[in-house]
Every structure is written in C-alpha cells, then in structure tokens.
Amino acid sequence: MNTVLDLLGRYKYVAMFSVLFLCGLGLPLPEEVTLIASGMAVGWAQADFVVASAVCVLGILAGDMVVFGLGRWFGQPLLATRFMRFVLPQKRQDRVSRFFRHHGSKTVFFARFFAGLRIGVYFYAGQHGMKLWRFLAFDLAGALISGPTSIWVGKFAASQIADPHEASRFAARMLHRGQSWIYMAVGLLIVVMLVHALYNRRRDRLLNASRRAINIPPVIAMPSLQVPAANSDSVGHGDATETRLPILPTTPPEPQPERRETGI
C-alpha cells in the first residue's frame, strides 16, 4: 500500500492507469489496493473523484482486453507454456470452464468480484470466440461497479482517518464487508436470472404445444377444369371461357330436274 501511495503521490493518474493495467496482466497485487489508494488520494484532495474513476476503469479494461486478445490469438499453445501453467493451473482452468457452462457470457461480469478467476475468465472468453463488443459490455458493467465503489471507500476512509496506515486498514475492512454484500447481491441476481430463464423456457414450451394442438392442415384447392379454346375465336368472360364453334359455309341445294310423266 505504501508503494502504491507513493506512486500515486508522484504520478497520480498515470500511476493509477499503469498499476491497474499491470494488475490485469497478472501483477501479484490485488487491484482493490490500487483502487483504495486512489480513493485515499481523492480524500486528501490530491485527485478528482470522477477523473480517478474514469482512469481506473480504463486501466482495468485495457489490461482485460490484452488478456482477452492473448486468448483469441494464441489460445491453447500459450496455455501450454510454463508461465501460463503457473498463472492458470489446470485446476483453475477447470473452475473457469464450469463457470462458463453454468453462466455463459455473464461469467465475465461476475469474475470482476472474484480476484482468483479474472485472468482465467478473460483468457477463456477470448479463446472460445466471444465477440469483443459482448466482452466489453460485461467487463465494463463489472468495472463500473467495483472501480468507483472501491475509490469511494478509500475516499471516505481518508476523510475520516488522517493516518495513511490506519485509513488503508479501515478502508480494507469496509471494502471486505461491502464485498460480502456485493457477493450476496450477485448471488441473488444469479438466482433471479435462473428463475427467469426457467420461466421463459416453460412458457415457450407451453406456447409451442398449444400452437401444435390447434394447427389445422391447409385446404388443398382442386384445379378447375376448363374447356380449351380451339382457336382464337374463343372469348374469355370472367373466369370462364366460352368456345365458339366454327361456322361452316352452306351452299344452296342444286335444283332437281322436273320429272314429267309421259303416256305410252
């Protein structure tokens, strides 16, 4: 904490962004430490709350996007390296896979509140082809909750306690308690989403069953019989076709010679 506070005192927003970016890449430092320290700097009037929140969220997203890109472009070959086996052992990979099977893309949002799963979740998301805009939407939603909340806790602690060490311990306790409530809220959200999904599935199944029950086969229209026209003299009237037979020319009968009776 003292090192982070010293960096923030010298470089302020650049330090906030850089440390959180490195935390996203696997720096063994919880990002909550940097967020609380940033909040304490705000409480001591060394930084602005809005600017600090924006910079910290951007630093978090930048580090997460790099991990996502590594999963997208390198995938399994990178996981086979010694460094990645150390950062993401097989047990943690299996845990991440179970999270995705149960919660799908929403795992990216929930991972923000579980420090041990973040890198694995973001790498898995990139490796398995999650769309970038979808990843950013869920990641941003989680960062907008955890980032400003932790900064506000640090700001409150700094305004109440002058000693930096006591203020940081006080902020850490507050954040731990707050995270318990956050975990409960996230758990409740998961339950509500599961119930909603089951309700929608049951409703769709019943609706499809009712549609199949009242389905009436279409009526097949029989073709109408029409007398074909013999030639161009046929004239159509509406849907019916009247056929005129050709008129044959008539010749008058030849006169028969008058027969006269003669006596013998």
Stockholm file with secondary structure:
# STOCKHOLM 1.0

chainA/1-264         MNTVLDLLGRYKYVAMFSVLFLCGLGLPLPEEVTLIASGMAVGWAQADFVVASAVCVLGILAGDMVVFGLGRWFGQPLLATRFMRFVLPQKRQDRVSRFFRHHGSKTVFFARFFAGLRIGVYFYAGQHGMKLWRFLAFDLAGALISGPTSIWVGKFAASQIADPHEASRFAARMLHRGQSWIYMAVGLLIVVMLVHALYNRRRDRLLNASRRAINIPPVIAMPSLQVPAANSDSVGHGDATETRLPILPTTPPEPQPERRETGI
#=GR chainA/1-264 SS CHHHHHHHHHHTHHHHHHHHHHHHTTCSSCHHHHHHHHHHHHHTTSSCHHHHHHHHHHHHHHHHHHHHHHHHHTCHHHHTSHHHHHHSCHHHHHHHHHHHHHHGGGHHHHGGGCGGGHHHHHHHHHHTTCCHHHHHHHHHHHHHHHHHHHHHHHHHHHHHCCSHHHHHHHHHHHHHHHHHHHHHHHHHHHHHHHHHHHHHHHHHHHHHHHHHHTCCCCCCCCCCCCCCCSSTTCEEETTEEECCCCCCCCCCCCCCCCCCCCCC
#=GC SS_cons         CHHHHHHHHHHTHHHHHHHHHHHHTTCSSCHHHHHHHHHHHHHTTSSCHHHHHHHHHHHHHHHHHHHHHHHHHTCHHHHTSHHHHHHSCHHHHHHHHHHHHHHGGGHHHHGGGCGGGHHHHHHHHHHTTCCHHHHHHHHHHHHHHHHHHHHHHHHHHHHHCCSHHHHHHHHHHHHHHHHHHHHHHHHHHHHHHHHHHHHHHHHHHHHHHHHHHTCCCCCCCCCCCCCCCSSTTCEEETTEEECCCCCCCCCCCCCCCCCCCCCC
//
